[in-house]
């Protein structure tokens, strides 16, 4: 029953289709929409990014990142670096850097 009704509706709308003239309506609507690239939004983004960078440096973020990387490296070496493939590590590092770049770029 439902399939029959669907076919009847499709046939009805296909036969009675009418094109409505746009007369510039779409263009006028698009021009009246609020501007997404406002200066205020850009200033907030730049200010937030600057504040985050300043706090990162003031709270010794660089030192924490360096210590974490050093500890990870020394732990990896201590637990058997001979089992790790250097190419795998290079690929993982490349993917990590790419994802980090994409995340930072999406914030700007």
C-alpha positions in Angstrom: 0.0 0.0 0.0 2.8 2.4 0.9 4.7 1.7 -2.3 1.6 2.4 -4.4 1.0 5.7 -2.6 4.7 6.7 -3.1 4.4 6.0 -6.8 1.1 7.9 -7.1 2.7 10.9 -5.3 5.8 10.8 -7.5 3.7 10.7 -10.6 1.5 13.5 -9.5 4.4 15.8 -8.6 6.3 14.9 -11.8 3.3 15.9 -13.9 2.5 19.1 -12.0 6.0 20.5 -11.6 6.3 24.2 -12.1 9.4 26.3 -12.0 9.2 29.5 -10.0 11.1 32.5 -11.2 13.9 33.5 -8.8 14.0 37.2 -9.9 17.2 37.8 -7.9 15.6 36.5 -4.6 18.5 34.2 -3.8 21.1 36.9 -4.4 19.3 39.3 -2.2 19.0 36.8 0.6 22.7 35.9 0.4 23.6 39.6 0.6 21.5 40.2 3.7 23.0 37.3 5.7 25.4 38.4 8.4 29.0 38.6 7.5 30.9 35.5 8.9 34.3 37.1 8.5 33.8 40.0 10.8 36.8 41.8 12.3 35.6 41.2 15.8 35.7 37.4 15.4 39.2 37.7 13.9 40.3 39.8 16.8 38.9 37.4 19.4 40.6 34.5 17.6 44.0 36.3 17.4 43.7 37.4 21.0 42.8 33.9 22.3 45.7 32.4 20.3 48.1 35.0 21.6 47.0 34.5 25.1 47.3 30.7 24.8 50.9 31.1 23.4 51.9 33.5 26.2 50.5 31.2 28.9 52.2 28.2 27.3 55.6 30.0 27.5 55.0 31.4 30.9 54.0 28.1 32.4 57.1 26.4 31.0 55.2 24.5 28.4 58.3 24.2 26.2 60.2 22.6 29.0 57.4 20.2 29.8 57.1 19.1 26.2 60.9 18.7 26.0 61.0 16.6 29.2 58.1 14.4 28.0 59.8 13.7 24.7 63.2 13.0 26.4 61.5 10.7 28.9 59.6 8.9 26.2 62.8 8.5 24.2 64.9 7.2 27.1 62.1 4.8 28.2 61.9 3.5 24.6 65.6 2.9 24.5 65.7 1.3 27.9 62.8 -1.1 27.1 64.3 -2.4 23.9 64.8 -0.1 21.0 66.0 -3.0 19.0 62.4 -4.2 18.5 61.3 -0.8 17.1 61.5 -0.2 13.4 63.0 3.3 12.7 60.7 3.7 9.7 57.6 3.1 11.9 58.8 5.7 14.3 59.5 8.2 11.5 56.0 7.6 10.0 54.3 8.0 13.4 56.2 11.2 14.0 55.3 12.5 10.6 51.6 11.7 11.2 51.7 13.3 14.6 53.3 16.5 13.2 50.7 16.6 10.4 47.8 16.2 12.8 49.2 18.9 15.1 49.6 21.3 12.2 46.0 20.6 11.1 44.7 21.2 14.6 46.6 24.5 14.9 45.5 25.6 11.4 41.8 24.8 12.2 42.1 27.1 15.3 43.3 30.1 13.2 
